[in-house]
Amino acid sequence: MSRGVCPRVNSCGCLWVLVFVAAAAAPADAYSCHEVRTAFQLRQVGPLSRVPETPGTDVDLLVCKHKGPSCCTRKMEESYQLAVRRETIHNIYSYSYELEHLLSGHSDAFQDMFQYLLSFSQGHLSSLLEGTYSSLSRQALPHVNQLFSSLSLYLRGANVSVEASVHHFFNNVFPLVYTRLINPGMEGGMMASSEMTDCLRMIRQDVNPFGPHPAVMAQELSGALGAGRQLGLALEEGLEVMNATEHAGLSKECVKGLVRMVYCSHCRGLTLIKPCVGYCLNVMRGCLASVSELDQPWRRYTGLLEQLTHAMAGHHSLELALLGVRGHVNEALLYAQLHGPLITATVDKVCGLSTKEPTGMQPTSAEVVTSTTTSASPPPSAAPSRALPEQWLGQLAHLRSSFPLKPSKNNKHSLRTLSREFLMYLQRYKSFFAALPEMLCEGENVVDDATCWSGDGVVESYTGRVMGNGVHAQRQNPEVKVRSMDPAMAEVKERLERFNQETQDKFPRLGQTEAWDDLGSGEAGEGSATECDDEDGCQASGGGQEKSLHKDVSSEEQPNGRKLGGEGPHENPSKPPSVKVIGGSPRAAAAAAATWSLALLFAGLCGQWILF
């Protein structure tokens, strides 16, 4: 049958080739606009009624001008402009969505981790008051809640002062300590007089009954929590920048260039041709010239994010600062008890609260440890001249509880591993705004082979000069006219630069923070801390392996409020500081009584440690 139709096979094949070539080279007016109508409908450009059935001549077009018949009309050009604007913004959003999700997701994750650590530290301190200082725990717990509520608000960016919150806590606790620990027989009269309580609150910082511990505690919390707070604010700032970028306006020149690149080929019936890579880069860089101006401040911004994360989570700074609250409060209460007679004498002169002269430390020593009572030998007949020997404080230092930095079983990520994950993903987006045009001109959107669309016709390769990023570089763009920076993007750039500068001013030593050597790779100790349960042998008392986080707590958290990393008010961090006695040198009797009470304290805490 085939031979009857086409007796010579070779001649028939050549005939079909000639027909195909003639059809491809035939003018558009010889065919219908069916394929253009199909593409117009599939891409939801606009009403199908705007597409003609057959190509027209002498069509009054503004963008897709060319000699010869065209399947486009002025109405179609208007639809193309709306469609290309919508599609470009959607493509920008599709690339920025992952970055926006990275910022928003980790902002929530960091805040959740902060609240978990605050809750753990609050329970840690509450258990100390309930177990060791039960006589004042019920009245003191509301002040504990208020303290951690203020710290929570601070980490969320509220206008709260950490130092003021810490001192407010100790101001409120001082009346309870004075009447229930230092002078336990006075609580009845004290509670009936609000004037007396107010007097004790007001003079607390002048009397300084808690020694250096409130100030050291406030300093440690301000440093560690300050980095966490600023990190949260920085993530919110990044989200604002991304939101403004997604809604960036496209200029008229940009929209015309996009229409020429995407849809003008349809007017000639070429619905499957793709733009040349260089041509696409020129169009996209011209459209995003103002957005590309965010590249340099964004790079600095991501660098600050890294530094803030290192300052917050490096060496477990924030975790140790919160876990150290219990130790600072405990040491402050011990300090007040050991200096009870001097505090009482000072307070009596100012507020006139006591009814008798202080005769010794017996009331205090009986109340030092209420939960554990131990037998003790008679007090020594002689005592050294100073009230708090440094070697005895050193012996007491190891009694400070060392809790593991291990999250609950419902939360397997610690703050450090969460930070590592965040920094690992952040590396991909340092050059996001410079790379955005390239991302929009990759994959199936363009073609780098022969026969690509150049805006004027089908070419083998794009011969135009490909311009760089930024408004200045785009002044010579042959495809899109760029005159000046978009005012909205200029405002975003200025805002981001201002935030970067403010962050640098608040943390002048931020760039000096030691970075992690193995970013994103994790650590053996880190893995054991995040996945090890009590059943696996992880003990809360420390003494684990060398790389475990339990050892990190016990080794990095030094007594007497020493700052992490060796930065503290004392030249020798390993040696506890001498405590300056308030009101001058104590008399010999008071010194002897203080030595005796310290011996009782040491014995009681040892007993408590054994029970735990």
TIPA-713990 format. One record per residue: residue in one letter; x, y, z of N, C-alpha, C in turn. Coordinates in steps of 0.1 Angstrom, whole numbers, plus 5000, padded with zeros to 4 digits. Each point is the difference from the previous one (the first is absolute). Example, Ala and Ser with C-alpha at 12.3 -4.5 7.8 and 13.67 -1.06 7.14 Angstrom:
REM residues 2
A513249435078499150125000500950125000S499650114993500950115000499250115008
//
This chain:
REM residues 612
M500849885000499250125000500950135000S501049995008500950125001500750024987R500349894993500750024987499050064989G498749975002499150064991499850145001V500150055013499850145003501350074996C501149945004501350064997501049904995P500049984987500849884995501450015004R500650125001501450015003500150055015V500649915008500050035014500950125003N501150014994500950115003499450134995S499350004989499450124996498950045009C499249905006498950045009500650065013G501149945005500650065012500550144998C500650024989500550144997498850104999L498949944995498850094998499550045014W499949915010499650045013500950105007V501349984998501050095006499850144994L499850014987499750134994498850065005V498949925002498850065005500150055014F500849935009500250045013500850135001V501150014992500850124999499250124995A499249974990499250114995498950055010A499549905008499050045010500750095011A501349965003500750075011500450144995A500350014987500450134995498950094994A498849945000498950074994499650125009P499550114994499650115008498849975009A499850085011499049975010498650014994D499950084990498650024995499549884992A500949904997499549884993499449905010Y500150035013499549915010499150075010S499349925008499250065011500850035012C499450075010500650035013499649905010H499849874996499549905010501049985011E501349984997501049975010500150125010V499950124994500050125009498950005009R498849974995498850005008500149895011T500649894997500249895010500950045011A501250064996500950055010499450115009F499250094993499350115007499149955011Q499349894997499049945009500749925011L501149924996500649925010500850085010R500550114996500850095010499150105007Q498749994997499050095006500450144999V500350044988500450144998498850095001G498949974994498950085000498849944992P499050084997498849944993500549954986L499549884996500449944988499450084988S499050075002499450084989500950114995R501150035007500950104995501049954990V500149874998500949944991499349984986P500550064989499449984987500149864995E499149964991500149874994501149994990T500350104993501150004990500950125002P501250004995500950115002499550124993G500250125006499650124993501250094996T499750094991501150094995499750145004D501150085000499950145004499350015014V500449915009499550015014500750115008D499350085007500650115008500549955013L501249955000500649955012501050105006L500249995013500950095007501349935004V500049875003501149935005500649904990C499149924995500449894992499950044985K500750114996500050054987500949924991H499549964988500849934990499350014987K500849994989499450004987499349864997G498950014994499349884997498849985008P499249894997498849975007500349965015S499050025008500249985015498749945005C500249915010498849945007499750085013C500650125001499850085012499250124997T499350055010499350134999500450095012R499550125000500350095011499449955013K498849944999499449945012500849895005M500649924991500849885004501350065007E500650104995501150065007499750055014E498950055002499650045013499949885009S499449894995499949885008501449945003Y500950014990501349955001500850075011Q499850135001500750085010499549975014L498749985002499549965013500549865003A500049914990500449865003501549995003V500850074993501549995002500350065014R499350115004500350065013499649895011R498949944998499549905010501049885001E500449964988500949885000501350035005T500650124998501350035005500050015015I499050075005499950015015499849875006H499249914994499949865005501349935000N500850014989501349934999500950065011I500050135002500950055011499649955013Y498749995003499549955012500449855002S499949924989500349865001501549985004Y500950094996501449995004500250055014S499350115004500250065013499249935011Y499149914996499249935010500949925010E500949934995500949915008500850095010L500550114995500750095009499150065011E498850044995499150055010499649905010H499849884996499649895009501249975009L501250014995501249985009500050105011L499750134997500150105010498849995010S498849984995498849995008500049885009G500449884994500049885007501050005011H501250054998501050005010499750115010S499450104996499650115010499049935011D499049934995499149935009500849895008A500949934994500749895006500950065011F500750114998500850065010499250055012Q498950064997499150055011499549885008D499649894994499649885007501149955009M501250004994501149955008500350095012F499950134998500250105011499049975011Q498749984996499049985010500249875008Y500549904993500349875006501150025011L501150074996501150025009499650095012L499150104997499550095011499249915010S499149924994499249925009500849905008F501049944994500949915007500750075011S500650124997500750085010499150045011Q498850044997499050045010499749895010G499749884994499849895009501249965008H501250024994501349975007500150095012L499750134999500150095011498849985010S498949974995498849975009500349885009S500649904994500349885008501050035011L501050094997500950045011499350075011L499150094997499350075011499149915008E499349914993499149915007500849895008G501149964996500749895007500950055010T500750124998501050045009499650125008Y499250094994499550125007498550005001S499549895006498549985000499350115008S500750075010499350105008499650124992L500650034989499750114992499549974986S500049874996499749964987498650044995R499049995008498750034996499850154996Q500650085008499950154997501050044989A501149924999501050044990499749954986L499249894998499749954987499350104991P499150085004499450104991501150104994H501050035008501150084995500849934990V500249875002500749924990499250004987N498749985001499250004988500150144992Q500050105008500150144994501450024993L501049955007501450014994500049934986F499649885000500149924987499050054990S498950055004499150074991500650124993S500750085008500750114994501149964991L500849895003501049954991499449954987S498849935001499349964988499650114991L499550115006499650114992501350074994Y501050005007501350064994500549924988L499949875001500549914989499050024988R498850045002499150024989500050144994G500950085005500250134995499350115007A499449985011499350105008501050105006N499550115003500850115006500249975015V500849905003500249965014501550005003S500450045012501450005004500349875008V501049924996500449895008500650045013E500850105000500650045013499050055009A499050084995499050055009499149895006S499749904991499249885004500749925011V501349984999500849935010500050075013H500350135000500150085012498650015007H498950014991498750005006499749875007F500449894994499849875007500750005014F501250045000500750005013499550105010N499550114995499350105009498849945006N499249924993498849945005500349885010V501149944997500449885008500650045013F500650125001500850045012499150005012P498850065000499249995013499749865004L499849914991499849865004501249945006V501250034994501249945005500450065014Y499750135001500350075013499249945012T498749984997499149965011499949855002R500449924990499949865001501349925001L501050064995501349935001501050075009I500150134999500950075009499550025014N498750045001499350025013498749934999P500049865002498849934998498950035010G500350075011498950035009499250124997M500450074990499450134997498949994989E499849894994499150004988498650045004G499549975012498650045004499850154999G500950075007499950155000500350064986M500949944993500350064987498949994990M499349895000498949984990498850105003A500050045012498950105004500350144996S501250034996500450144997500550014986S499250064992500550014986501150114999E500050105009501050105000501449945003M500049905009501349945003500549924987T499049934994500449924988500550104989D499350114998500450094990501450065003C500350025013501350065004501149904996L499749875003501049904997500349994985R498950014992500250004985500850124995M499750115006500750124995501550015003I500349945012501450015004500949884996R499449904993500749884997501350034993Q500050084989501250024993501050085008D499650085009500950085009500649915010V499249915006500549915010500849894994N499749964988500749894993500149875008P498849955003500049885009500449874992F500050014987500349884992501350004994G500850105003501450004995500050034985P501049954993500150034986499149914991H499349915005499349904992498950064992P499250095004498950064991500650074988A501150075002500650074989500749914990V500649895005500649904991499049934993M498949965006498949934994499450094989A499850135003499450094990501050014988Q501250015002501050014990500049884991E500049885005500149884992498749994992L498850025006498849994993499950114989S500450125003500050104989500849974988G501249945003500849974988499549894992A499649895006499549884993498750024994L499050065008498750024995499950114990G501050105001500050114990500249954986A500949904999500349954986498849924995G499349935009498849934996498950094996R499850115007499050104997500350064987Q501250044998500450074987499949914988L500249875002499849904990498649994996G499150005010498550004996499650124993L500550125004499750124993500650004986A501249944998500650004987499249914990L499549895005499249914992498750074996E499450075009498850084996500350114990E501250065001500450104990500249934986G500649885000500249934988498649974993L499149965008498649974994499450134994E500250115006499550134995500750034986V501349974999500750024988499449914989M499849875003499549914991498650034995N499250055010498650044996500050124991A500950095002500050124991500649964986T500949905000500549964987499049934992E499249915006499049934993498950094994H499850125006499050094995500650124993A501349984995500650104993499350034987G499950134997499350034988500949994988L499449964988500849994988499750124991S501050074996499850124992499449964986K499550114993499349984987501149954990E501250055001501049954991500349855002C500049975013500349865003498949914995V498750045001498949924995500049984985K500450114993500149994986501149914996G501150005007501149914997499649865002L499249975011499649875003499049954990V499150084995499149964989500849974988R500950084996500849974988500749865002M500549985012500849875002499149885000V498850015006499249885003498949984989Y499350114996498849994992500150054986C501050084996500050064987500249894989S500749895004500249894990498649934997H499150015009498749944998499350084988C500250124999499450084990500349954986R501249944999500449944987499749854999G499349955009499649865000501149915006L501050055007501149935006499749985015T499249915003499649995014500949915008L500949934994500949915007501450045001I500450114993501350055000500350065014K501349995005500450055013501050114998P500150095010500950114999501549955001C500950084995501449975001500450045015V501049935005500450025014500550145002G500950054992500550145001498950104999Y499149984991498950094999499150005012C499749895006499249995012500750075012L501449985001500750065011499950164999N500150054988499950144998498650055004V499049934996498650045004499849995015M500449895006499749985014500950095009R501350024996500850095007499550154999G499550034989499450134998498750025009C499249905000498850005008500350015015L501149925004500349995014501250085004A500350114993501250085003499950065014S498850055003499950065014500049895011V499549884997500049895010501549965002S500850004989501349955001500950105009E499550125002500750105008500049955015L499249915003499949945014501149905003D500849974989501049895002501050035011Q500650125000501150025009499550015015P498950085002499550005014499449875004W499549924991499649865004501149915003R501150014994501249925003500550045014R500050135003500450045014498949955010Y498850004996498949965009500249855003T500249924990500249855003501249985008G501150084999501249995008499650035015L499250105002499650035014499149895006L499249944991499249885005500949895005E501149984993500949895004500750045013Q500450135001500750045012499150005012L498850044998499050005012499849865004T499849914990499849865004501249945007H501250034996501249955007500050065014A499750135002500150065013498949945009M498949964995498949955008500249855004A500349924990500149855002501449955001G501050084996501449955001500349985015H500749895003500349975014498849995009H498849984994498849995008499750135009S500350114994500050135008498650025006L499050004992498750035005499549895009E500249884997499649895008500650015014L501350025000500750015013499650125008A499850114993499550125008498749975007L499149934993498749985006500149895011L500849904997500249905011500850055012G500750114998500850055011499250095009V498750034997499150085008499949945014R499849875000499849935013501250015009G501249994994501250015007500250145006H499750104992500250145004499150035012V498749964999499150025010500449935013N500449884999500449925011501250075007E501050044992501150065006499750145007A499050074994499650125005499349985014L499249905001499349975013501049965010L501049924996501049965010500850125005Y500350084990500850135004499250085010A498750014998499150085009500049935014Q499949875001500049945013501350015007L501149994993501350005006500350145005H499450104994500250145005498850055007G499349925006498750035007500250115010P500949995010500150105010500350144995L500950014990500450134994498850064993I499349914992498850054993499050055010T499749925010499050045010500450145007A501350025003500450125006499850124991T500349984987499850114990498550034998V499249894998498650034998499450065012D500449965012499450065012500250155001K501250054995500250145000499250084991V499649934988499350074990498549995002C499549885002498649975000499549985014G500949975010499649975014499049885001L500449894994499149894999500349905012S501249995004500349905010499650055014T499849905009499650045014501149975010K501149944995501149975009501350014992E501150025007501250004993500449864995P500649994989500449874995501249955009T499849885005501049945009500949894993G499649964989500849894994499349954987M500549894995499549944988499149885003Q499649975013499349885003498749994992P499250114999498749984992500349974985T501150064995500349974986500549864998S500849955009500649874998498949895002A499050035008498949905001499249994987E500050114992499250014989500749984987V501349975001500849994988499549904990V499849885005499549894992498849945008T498850034997498949955007499549864996S500449964989499649874995500849885005T501350035004500949905004500650045013T499849935011500650035013501149905003T501150045004501149915003500650045014S500649905006500650035013501450064997A500450095009501250074998500850015014S501350014999500850015012499850145006P500450025012499950135006500850104993P499650135001500850104992501450015005P500950044991501450015005500150125009S501149995008500250115010500750124993A500749974990500650114993499750004986A500050124993499750014986500950104993P500249984988500850104992499350135000S500850114997499450135001499050034989R500249944988499050034989498949915001A498850054995498749925002499949894989L500550024988499849904990501349964994P500749895005501249964994499849964986E501050044991499849964986500149854998Q500849935008500149864997498749935004W499350055009498749945003499050024989L500050124994499150034989500449904988G501349984999500449904989499549865003Q499949965013499549875002498550004998L499350115002498650004997499650014985A501050044992499750034986499549874993H500649885003499649884993498649965003L499450065010498649965004499050064990R500450104992499150064990499549894990S498749994999499549894992500450024985S500349894994500450004986499049924992F499050074994499049934992500449984986P499649904993500449984986499250094991L500650044989499350084990499349904990K499249925006499349904992498550044999P499450014988498650044999499149885004S498850035001499049905004499949904988K499349895003499949904990499150044988N499150105003499250054990500750114991N501250035004500750104992501549964999K500349934989501349944999501150094996H499750134997501050094995500450105011S501350015003500450105009500250134993L500250115007500250134994501250004991R501149935003501250004992499749924987T499349895000499849934988499050074991L499050075006499150084993500750124993S501050055007500850114994500949954989R500549895001500849944989499249974988E498849955002499149984989499750134992F499750105008499750134995501150064992L501249995005501250064993500349924988M499849875000500349924988499150044989Y498750025002499150044990500250154995L500550085010500250144997501150024989Q500949915000501150014991499650014985R498849944997499650004986499450134996Y499750095009499250124996500850135003K501349995001500850125002500050094988S500049944988500050084988498649994993F498949995007498749984995499650114990F500250125004499550114991500850024988A501349975000500850004988499849884991A499649895006499849884992498549984995L499150095005498649994996499850004985P500550104992499850004986500549874993E501149955005500549874994499149895003M499449995012499149905004498750004991L499650134996498850014992500349974985C501349994997500449974986500749874999E499549905007500649875000498949894997G500549884997499049894998499350014987E498749975000499349994988499550144995N500350105007499650144996500850054988V501249954999500950054989500649894993V500750034989500849904993501350074995D501149925001501350054996500549944988D499249924993500449944988499650094988A500249944988499650084988498550025000T499650104992498550034998499450045013C500350115005499450065012499450134997W499150065008499350124997500850125006S500350104992500850115004499150135002G498749994999499250115002499550064986D500949984990499750054986499749894991G500549885003499949894991500749885005V500149894992500649885004501550014995V500949985010501450014997500749875005E501349994995500849895005500650025014S500350135003500550035013499850155002Y499950045012499850145004501350084999T500050114992501250074998500150135008G499050035008500150125008500949985012R500450125005500950005012499249975012V500449905008499349975013500550095011M499150085006500450105010500049945014G500750065009500149955014498850055008N500149975013498950035009500150145005G498950065005500050135006499550114990V499650115006499450114992501150064991H501250025006501150064992500449924988A500149875002500449914989498949994989Q498850025004498949984991499750124991R500750115002499850124992500249984985Q500849904997500349974986499249874995N499049965007499349884996499350024987P500249924990499450024987498549955000E499649935010498649944999499050085009V500550055012499150065009500650145005K499350104998500550135005499950015015V501250035006500050025015500550145003R499250085005500450145003500550035014S499349955010500350025014499549895008M500450005013499549905009498650025005D499349895001498650015004499950065014P499250105003499950065013499749905011A499149904998499649915010501249915004M500849964989501249925003501150085007A500150134996501050085007499750025015E498750005003499650015014500349875007V499849894994500349875006501549985002K500850054990501449995001500550095012E499550125001500450095011499649945013R498849945001499649945013500949885004L500449924990500849895003501450045004E500550104994501350055003500050075014R498950075004499950065013499949895011F499349894997499949895010501349945002N500849984989501349945001500950085009Q500050144998500850095007499650005015E498750005003499550005014500449875007T500049894993500449875006501550015003Q500850054991501450015002500350095011D499350115002500250095011499649945013K499049925001499649935012501049905004F500649934991500949895002501350034993P500850095005501250044993501049894999R500049905009500949895000499449874993L499050024992499349894994500849924991G500850084992500949934990501149925006Q500350025013501149935007499649875006T498749974998499549875006500649884992E500549915007500649884994499049914993A500249984987499049924992500349855002W499049924998500249855000500849964989D500949915002500949954990499349914990D499149915005499449904991498550044999L499850114994498650054998499249904992G498949965006499049924993500449855001S501149965005500449865001499649945012G499750075011499649955013501249955007E499849965012501149955009499649875006A501049925004499649885007499350025013G500650105007499450035013498650064998E499850084989498750064998498949894998G500449904992499149904997499649925012S501049975009499749935012499150075009A500150145000499250085009498650014995T499850004987498650024995499349874999E500649895000499349874998500149915012C500950035009500249915011498950025011D499449895005499150015010500649955013D499250025011500549965013500249845000E499249934992500249865000501349964993D500650094992501249974993501250035009G499850055012501250035009500450145001C499150094994500350145001499650055014Q500950045008499750045014499950155001A499150055009499850145002501150075008S500849925007501050055009501350034993G500149994987501350024993500849875001G501350024998500949885001499949914988G499550054989499949924988501350004992Q499949964988501249994992500550144997E501250014994500650134998499350094991K499349954990499450084990498550025002S499549955011498650015003499650145005L498850044998499650135004499950015015H499949895007500050015015501350055005K501149964993501350065004500150144996D499450044989500050144996499450095010V498949955007499450085010500950025012S500549885005500850015012501350074998S500650004988501350064997499850154997E498950044993499950134995499350095011E499249945008499250085009500750015014Q500850105002500850015012499350065011P500449985012499250065011500250155001N499250065008500050155003499850084988G499249954990499650084989501050044990R501149924998501050044991499549994986K500350104991499550004987500749894992L499249954989500649894992501150054992G500949914996501150044991501150085008G500049995013501050075007499850155002E498950054996499850155002499250025013G500650055009499450025013500650125007P499450035011500650125008501249965008H500449884999501249965009501149954991E501250025004501249974992500249855000N499749935010500249855001498649945000P499549954989498649945001499949885008S501149925002499949885007500050025016K500350125004500150045014498850085004P499149965009498950085003500450135006P499250114998500550135005499750015015S500850095006499850045014498750085001V499249975010498750075002500350115009K499650124996500250125008498950015010V500350005013499050005011499450145000I498750015000499250125001500150065013G500350135001500050075013501449995007G501049964994501350005006500449865005S501149995007500549875005499249955011P499649875001499249955011500849985012R499450005011500749975013500349865001A500949975009500549865002498849905002A499150045008498949915003499149974988A499850114992499249984988500849914990A501350015000500849924991500049855004A500049985013500049865004498649944997A499050085002498649954997499949974986A500650094991499949984986500749874996T501149975006500849884996499149885004W499450005012499249895005498849984990S499450114996498849984991500449954987L501250044995500549944987500249865001A500549955012500249865001498749925000L499050065006498749945000499450004986L500250104993499650014986500649904991F501349985002500849904992499449865002A499849975013499649875004498549974994G499250115001498649984996500049984985L500750084992500049994986500649874995C501049955007500549864997498949905002G499350015011498949915002498950004989Q499750134996499050024989500549944987W501350024997500649954988499949845000I500249945011500049855001498649954998L499050085005498649964999499550014985F500550104993499750014986500649904992
//
